Amino acid sequence: MTITSITLYEVPEGNADDFVHSLRENIQLMRLQPGMINGHIYHVESKNSYFKFVNVTHWESEAAMDAALAKLEDTLEDCDIDREEEWRELGVHITPVVCSTEMAYEGKKAA
């Protein structure tokens, strides 16, 4: 069963560029991992939202996602990168959520 991982990021306004740069590095590693189907990073346009970025990733299974996250952690550690500390210094707060599909729907196509 495929799963969807949704990660919400609170990022202080002045630190968005540095955050996106480090997030891009993470994505380059994650997209090569077995079991990843696809993903999208969204920039939240709403001014009243705590969250500035949303990462939505689809995986073949939760086990594939967990293995990919473990590989990311190992790779960052091998490169002496502490992403959690880096993001903490940038004031980034993360809210991860793993979901399975409850209901699917499509919009009505124009004639």
Residue pairs with C-beta under 8 A, 6 or more apart in sequence:
1 61
1 100
2 37
2 58
2 59
2 60
2 61
2 101
3 58
3 59
3 61
3 62
3 65
3 98
3 99
3 100
4 56
4 57
4 58
4 59
4 98
4 99
4 100
4 101
5 55
5 56
5 57
5 58
5 59
5 65
5 96
5 97
5 98
5 99
6 54
6 55
6 56
6 57
6 96
6 97
6 98
6 99
7 54
7 55
7 57
7 94
7 95
7 96
7 97
8 51
8 53
8 54
8 94
8 95
8 96
8 97
9 19
9 23
9 51
9 52
9 53
9 54
9 55
9 92
9 93
9 94
9 95
10 50
10 51
10 52
10 92
10 93
10 94
10 95
11 19
11 52
11 53
11 90
11 91
11 92
12 90
12 91
12 92
13 52
15 90
15 91
15 92
16 52
16 53
18 90
19 53
19 87
19 90
19 92
20 53
22 83
22 86
22 87
23 41
23 53
23 55
26 72
26 83
27 39
27 41
29 71
29 72
29 75
30 36
30 39
30 57
30 68
30 72
31 39
33 64
33 67
33 68
33 71
33 72
34 64
34 67
34 68
35 59
35 60
35 61
35 63
35 64
35 65
35 67
35 68
36 57
36 58
36 59
36 60
36 64
36 65
36 68
37 57
37 58
37 59
37 60
38 57
38 58
39 55
39 56
39 57
39 58
40 55
40 56
40 57
41 53
41 54
41 55
42 53
42 54
42 55
42 56
43 52
43 53
44 51
44 52
44 53
44 54
51 95
57 65
59 65
59 68
62 98
65 98
76 82
76 83
87 94
